[in-house]
């Protein structure tokens, strides 16, 4: 999980750099230093936790959908009234 957290943190930093680059391409006179230190606090740990939580929830939902599909197929195979 530490490796995943590290990867997410790296992704968050990369997204920040890319956003600055896009903004500078739109406004070449923009002060990049002020954008690197925003006037609000970005809590990277919280962002990473929410991303990891969303990944876990997505995996769980996909598993449950697969499990229910398999269960329905199994019941259909054992249904003696099915034609």
Helices and strands as residue ranges (DSSP letters): H 2-26, H 32-36, H 44-78
